[in-house]
Amino acid sequence: MRVELTPAIVLHRRAWRETSFIVEAFSREHGRIGVVAKGARRPKSRWRGLLEPLAALELAWSGRGELYTLTDIDTRRRHSLAGNALMAGFYASELVMRLTARDDPHPAIHDSLAALLAALDDRAPAVVALRFFERDLLDELGYGVPLDITSDTGEPVEAAVEYVYAPELGLRRRAGRVDDDEVAIAGSALQGLVSGRFGGRADVHAARTLMQRAIAPHLGAQPLKSVQTLKAMQAFKASGVASAEPDNSPSGDCQ
């Protein structure tokens, strides 16, 4: 197998032997791939500094089996992410790592991840931008949440009505108390997820809770590493050593 330069986003990398990297990337046309970047850690390597996590590149590779051999790189966009934006990017890339299979193309997921990273790079609030990426990811993988009609009656969602969602039952109009396996969400938050615009902070946080509940059954028992890192940061800040999280931090985005 030989693939010429094609768009891809670096999800993760780790050192391999003395001079190389093993890189997990999500390519637009070929899905998630693992490649060996031979010699990329050498001081004079032409690839040095290019294979950064979350970088948007064009990659070429060849070979067979579980790991391919990287043969060429071209830079498309480098993202200057830090703080909240960086943690959001790591969370999104880990979702792609965990929820997609090797060599299974999903151009829509690639495009949604690329759009998310570009938005974060342009200083879009992580707590908002992540919700639309999660929506697109679930839809493309066939796990999408019904957002515009109820699952039981097929009625259109109304902004002023309260609904409940459970993974096994879907979306229903709220009729009373909310059970432990359900999430309550306003119709206005559901409409915001559809339109790409939220009317207020309450709808943003309701959408976050809904997306996390919808994603959880597909992750299994192993927690996301990005979430564990975030919780450690929160515990450190809560100890009084550092200042409190700003309101638009990803303190709940990755949980």
N, C-alpha and C positions, 0 to 999 in steps of 0.2 A: 504494500500500500504506500502510495506517495501522494501527499497533499501539498499543493502550492499555497502561497500566502493567502490566508483567509482570516476574516475578523474573529478575534477571541479576546476574552477577558481573563486575567490571571486570578484564580480563586485562592490558591495556596501554593507555597513552595517550601522545600526543605533541603538542607545540605545533603549531598550524596558523595561519598568518597571524599577525596581531598580537594577537588577542583570543580565539582559539578553540582547541579541542582536537579531534584525531581520536582516537576511543576504540574499542578492540577489547573487546567484552564477550561473555560466554557466557550467553545467555538460556535459560531452562528450556524454553520452548515453541517457540523458533525457532532454536536453535543459536547458532553464533558469528556475530556481526554486527559491522559497522563503522559507526559513527555520527559525524557532525560535531556537536560541542557548540558552537554559535555563541555567542560572547560569554562563554563560561564562565571565561575568564581575566581578565575585567574585575574591578576591585576591588569593585564593588558588585553583581556578578552573584549572583542567588539560588542559582546552582549552584556558586558558588565553594567549594572544599574538599570537595565531595561525590564527585567523580569520581576518587577515589584508587584506585590499583591494589589489587586484592583486596577492594574494598568490595562488600558484598552490598546491592544496590539493587533498586528497581523502576524500569524504564525504559519510556518511550513514545517512538515514533518514526514517521516517515512518509517517503515518497519511493520512488524506484526506483533500480535500478542497484547498483553496488558499495558505495556509501556512502549511508546514510540520514541524515536530519536528526533530531537529538534534539529532542523536544518537551516532555518532562516527566521529572522525577526524584522518587523518594521513597526515603528511607533505610530499609533493613531491619536491617542490622547492620554496625557499623564494627568492624574487627578491630585490636586494639592489638598488632601483631606486631613483634618485634625480634629481632636476632641469628639464631640457628638457625631459629626459627619463621618469620621473614621470608624467609630464603633458601629454606626448604622451600616456602613459599607461591609464591615466584617460580618455582621449579622446576616445581611442579605446573601453574601457569598457563601456563608456556611449553610444557609437554607438550600441553596442550589446544590452544594456538595452532598447534602444529606438526602434530598428529595428527588434527585435525578440519577439516572443510570449512565454508565459509561457508553459512549458511542451511540447515544440516542438523541437525534437532532430535535431541538426545540427553538427555532429561530425567534419565536415570540418571547421566550424567556430571556434569550440573549439581548433582544432589543429593549425589553423592560428593565433589565439590569443595567444596560448601558445608559438608558434614560435616567434611572435612579442616580447613578454615580455622577452623571453630568449635572443633575439638579442639585445634588449635595455639593458638588464643586462650585456651583453658582449660588450657594448659601441658602438653598431651600430648607425649611425646617424639617429635620429628620423625622420628627414625630408624625408629620403629615405625609411626606414623600414615601415613607416605608409602607404606609397603608395601601397605596395604589400598586406598589410592587408586589406585596403579599396577595392582593386581589388578583393580579394578572398571573402570578405563579400558580395559585390554586386553580384558576380557570383553565390554564393550559395543561395542567396535569390531570384534569378531570375531577378535581375535588372542589370545584367552585361553590361558593355560598350563594343561594338565591337572594338577590338584592332588590328586585323590583316587583316580585309577586310572592305571595305566601305559598308554602309547599303543600298545605292541606286543601286549600280552597281555590288557589289560583287568583286570589284578589290582588289588584294592584296595591303596592305599598303607598301609604299616605303619610305625609310629613308629620302630621299632628297625632298620629297613632303610635302606641307603644307595642313592640313586638318582642318575641322571645325566640332564641335560636338554640338548638341542640344538634350535635353532629348526626345523631341517629334519626331525628325527626324533622330536621330542616327548620325553616322559618314559619312561625305562626303568630297570629295576633295574640297579644297577652290577654289572658282571661282571669288572672288572679295572682297568687304568689309565684315566685320564680324558684324552681327546683334547683338543687345543687349542680345538676348537669346542664343547666340552661344559662343563657346570657340574655339579659334584657337590653334592648336597644331601641332608640327612637327611630321612627320612620325618616326623620330628617337626616340622621346619620347614615342610614342606608342609601338615601338619595344622594348624599354627598359622596359616598363610595362609587356610585354609578356615574355621577357627573364630573367627578374630579375636583369638587370644590365643597368645603365644609363651611357651615354657617357659624360655627363657634367652637370654643374649646371643649365643651361637653360632648359634642358630636365627634370630635377628634379622638377623645379618650374612649368613647363608646365603641368607635370603629376599631381602635387598637385592641380592646378586650375581645371583640367579636373575631377578629382575624387570628388572634393568638389561640382562641378556643378552637377555631376551625383547623388550624395547623397542627395542634398538639397530637391528635390521634395518629398522624403520619410520621411523627418523629421517633416513636418508640420510647423506651425507658431511659436511653442515654441523653443527658441534658446537653444543650448547645454550649460549646466552649465559650462563645462570645457572651452568653448569658452569665456563665460562671465568673468570667472576668469582670463583667459589669457589676455583679453582686459584690465582688471583692472590693471594687472601687467605691461602691456605695457604703459598704461597711467602714472603709477607711475614712471617707468623708464624714460619716455619721459619728465617728469617734471624736470629732472636733479638731482634727489635725488640718482639715481643709474646709473651705467654705461650702455651703450647700449647693446642690445641683440647681442650675437655672431651669425655668419652667419648660423650655423647649428641649431639654436634654433627653437622651434616649434611655432614661432611667427605667421606663416601663416599656419602651419600644421592643426590647429584645427578650421580654419575659412572657 
